Amino acid sequence: MGTTTVKALLLAPDGTPCGTAVVPYPGGRAPDDPESWWTAVGRAVRSLDLGRRDVAVAGVGVAGRGGGVALLDARGQPVAVPWDAVRAHVAGLPLARTRRFRRVAQWGRLLAAARRVAAGATARIALVLPVKDYVAFRLTGIAGTDPPSGACPRWPADPAPLGVPAPLLPRMRRPESRLGGTEARAAALLGLEPGVPVAVGTLDGIAANLGAGMLRTGEGCLTLGTHAVVRVNTRRPVDGRWTVAAFTYPFVGGGWTSGGDVPEAGAAMAWLARLARDGGAPPAGRARARVPGTEGPRGIFEDAGEAARFFAAHAALDALAAETPPGAGGLRFFPDAGAGAALAGLRPDHRLGHLARAIMEGIAMALADVLERLAGRAGRPRALRLTGGGSRSRVWAEIAAAAVDRPLGLVAPEASARGAAILAAVAAGVWPDVAAAARRMVREAGSVGPAPGLRRSYAELRADRAPYGTGRQS
């Protein structure tokens, strides 16, 4: 369950992909209403046509974004609150001072804001569940979560001082453990058999590291998704204001995963693709670019025409960006660091290719800044792989490798969903542990190295700009 879409992936025990479906949320963003999450999950899983396939589903895994929570009453029904008003009040409330239980403190602040604007509704709240845990609850009728989703190895002994009464927190379990079996009603909706084991699951970023095979300390991923993210497995938590939106989560099997975000990164490319698509047809010869993932009766979108338009627009921008020299003709893109993204140096002679290349370069250099600051705290990563929808772009992958000045491994698409499937395989007993499952189910897809010319160009560009998150757009 991502920020803009829900993805369903059907994998064989050896990692062979048997089906993929992608369902966008209405309006293009995950809504606040938990029922909408469940509806999108139902559409995605039903799009796999499980009933028409000669397969037996051994297990179900879930992974989801860290933002967003479901507030449930004693019957397990969502408690509706005016989320826009809640968010407006959250901004003016202090966050309880804690290093170990920051996620709990964030929920406490959210509950305090909700009580200010909807006291009657919040009085009925009996449970707080992260996004993927709500979906797992709908699958099994059992409430649970995992350490990464709580951003701590265990709940505080007394979370009340952080603003969350202890009964509101679900039981914490290992991501690969069995939460329960599919309930009959949920199974019928999704086309599954009742009683199929469901894993507890984990955050989508943790799942992406699993799905990319990055399990050891010093290994990690660069994700080019709706948000661009650096995530590296570290021995100890790496926390603090070392970059914008720093995070550190317990990792599966021990250790931590630490990193930082570049918000709305892939969303910037999607914005440009929409402008290019809606403003006119892609350049001749580029609209017929091969549409990956749409082979077969369903493809990765419910509607093959929608998928063709989506991928053709991005393929056209990729081709234009590849034809544009490094530096994008002096055009600079500064990703969102809290005050919105910015373009600088725009001239009348700039074209779509310059815009596309500038966005790709700006995001790649911001990721390089985040990675550099993380390396200063936790050491230089030993291996990195590229994930997310942007990893399908060869030119963006080359730009990213040159900006961070190191080779990037490539993996099969939908690493987060693959990571969820790895957890499902363990929960179902298909493989004995996460390491064994990852060895058999991860699919590598080559690598891209930093081209010498690009390395020099981006080293000069980075030296001539303020590091991402320092507050100066120059």
C-alpha positions, -999 to +999 in steps of 0.1 A: +000+000+000+020+029-013+015+067-014-002+067-049-011+031-057-017-003-043+003-031-059-005-068-058+022-093-068+018-131-072+052-149-069+062-186-072+083-200-043+114-195-065+106-158-071+092-162-105+065-134-111+032-149-120+011-118-120+011-081-111-016-055-106-014-018-098-045+002-087-042+039-083-060+055-054-089+079-064-074+113-069-039+099-072-031+099-035-038+076-006-069+089+012-074+092+049-103+067+049-091+032+058-121+017+040-106+032+008-073+014+014-092-019+017-112-012-014-081-006-034-064-037-020-095-057-031-094-043-066-056-050-069-058-086-057-089-094-077-071-081-108-047-110-105-076-134-114-065-160-089-096-181-095-086-185-132-050-196-124-038-231-117-022-220-084-027-225-047-018-195-026+004-205+003+006-172+021-001-135+020+023-107+029+016-070+034+037-039+033+027-003+035+037+033+038+046+047+071+024+078+069-013+074+078-030+055+106-064+039+111-082+048+143-106+020+153-134+016+178-140-014+201-158-032+172-129-027+148-147-001+128-129+031+117-136+062+137-141+091+113-123+123+122-119+156+102-084+149+091-077+183+075-086+200+107-066+174+127-035+180+106-039+218+110-039+214+147-010+189+147+013+216+133+008+237+163+013+211+190+046+201+206+061+167+201+069+148+233+107+146+237+119+111+231+145+094+210+135+058+213+097+062+208+093+090+183+066+072+163+045+067+195+050+104+203+038+113+168+007+093+173+002+109+207+003+143+191-021+133+164-046+120+191-042+152+210-051+172+179-080+149+171-094+154+206-094+192+201-115+190+169-136+159+174-137+150+211-168+129+208-154+107+180-120+103+196-135+091+228-145+059+209-109+051+197-098+017+210-069+009+187-043+027+165-031+007+134-006+017+107-018+014+071-006-022+064-017-034+098-053-022+091-052-043+059-038-073+078-066-068+104-092-069+076-076-100+063-075-119+096-096-101+122-064-099+143-046-067+153-008-067+153+022-048+141+059-051+138+089-032+152+097-013+120+061+000+118+064+012+154+099+025+148+111+008+180+120-028+190+092-028+217+066-005+230+074+017+259+064+002+293+041+032+298+032+051+266+007+074+284+032+102+289+037+102+251+000+107+247-010+072+238-028+049+263-013+014+263-045-004+252-045+015+220-012-001+208-015-034+190+006-064+199+041-062+184+054-093+165+082-102+140+074-092+104+078-128+092+056-143+119+021-156+112-005-131+122-035-154+114-054-170+086-076-153+060-112-149+073-139-163+052-154-129+042-121-114+033-110-145+014-142-145-006-137-108-015-101-114-027-106-148-044-085-166-018-092-197+003-101-192+039-073-199+064-044-189+041-015-177+065-010-140+066+023-126+077+025-096+101+043-077+073+063-045+076+069-010+062+073-007+025+108+007+028+120-023+049+102-046+025+120-030-004+154-038+012+142-074+016+129-076-020+162-062-033+182-088-013+198-061+008+198-079+042+233-074+056+248-044+075+261-019+051+237-029+023+209-007+013+187+008-014+180+040-032+143+042-040+130+064-068+093+063-059+067+090-052+093+100-026+130+092-032+146+075-002+180+064+010+179+033+033+210+015+046+212-013+071+232-001+101+244-018+133+230+009+155+202+034+151+213+066+133+189+093+144+189+131+147+185+161+125+213+151+101+191+156+071+155+163+062+131+137+075+157+114+090+145+080+101+158+049+117+138+016+121+146-018+135+154-042+106+142-077+101+163-101+121+183-075+140+201-042+135+185-011+120+177+005+087+185+042+086+181+069+060+164+100+048+137+111+023+135+135-006+098+141-006+077+143-038+106+133-060+090+108-083+058+128-080+077+156-098+084+134-128+048+122-128+038+159-128+059+165-158+047+134-176+011+145-171+019+179-185+036+163-215+008+138-220-021+162-216-005+190-235+000+170-267+010+136-280+045+123-273+071+129-301+067+106-331+083+073-326+084+075-288+047+069-282+053+034-295+079+026-268+074-009-254+051-009-224+068-031-197+045-053-176+014-051-198+019-085-214-010-109-207-047-103-200-043-077-172-008-063-171+002-042-142-027-017-146-063-027-147-067-010-180-041-017-207-048+016-224-041+035-192-009+016-187+002+023-223-004+061-219+014+061-185+045+043-197+046+060-231+046+095-214+075+084-191+093+067-220+091+098-241+106+119-212+133+093-207+143+095-244+143+133-243+164+134-211+189+109-226+194+133-256+200+163-233+236+169-221+244+167-184+236+199-166+203+203-185+214+235-202+219+254-169+184+245-156+184+234-120+157+215-100+157+218-062+135+191-046+110+199-019+128+205+014+098+218+033+088+248+012+080+232-021+102+223-051+118+249-073+132+254-108+160+279-114+176+292-145+146+286-168+151+301-203+130+304-234+152+278-252+146+251-226+125+222-237+108+191-222+141+172-223+158+199-202+130+198-176+131+160-174+169+159-171+169+187-145+144+169-123+163+136-125+196+154-118+182+174-089+167+144-072+198+123-078+221+149-062+197+153-033+199+116-027+237+119-029+236+145-002+215+124+021+237+094+015+268+114+022+255+126+055+244+091+065+278+077+056+293+103+080+273+088+108+273+051+099+302+045+074+302+041+036+276+015+024+291-016+010+264-022-017+234-003-030+205-013-052+180+008-070+143+003-065+110+021-071+092+030-104+120+053-114+145+024-115+128+014-148+144+045-164+179+037-177+189+073-180+177+081-144+196+051-131+228+063-149+223+098-135+218+084-100+249+061-102+270+091-113+256+114-087+263+090-058+296+080-075+292+042-071+276+013-090+239+005-083+225-029-086+192-033-104+164-057-093+130-069-107+103-043-103+081-040-073+107-047-046+084-038-017+058-062-029+084-089-034+097-082+002+061-087+015+060-120-004+093-131+012+077-125+046+046-145+035+068-174+024+084-176+058+051-172+076+036-200+055+066-223+061+076-224+024+111-213+034+126-216+069+137-180+074+140-146+057+176-151+045+167-184+029+136-170+013+155-139+000+182-161-015+156-179-036+131-152-043+151-121-051+156-114-088+187-094-098+186-074-131+222-063-137+238-031-126+246+004-137+279+021-130+290+057-128+302+069-162+334+089-159+321+119-178+289+120-158+309+116-125+329+147-132+299+167-144+279+160-113+308+165-089+311+200-103+274+206-101+272+194-065+302+216-055+283+246-069+251+241-050+240+241-014+235+205+000+199+194+001+181+203+032+203+232+043+176+257+036+193+275+007+181+271-028+211+284-048 
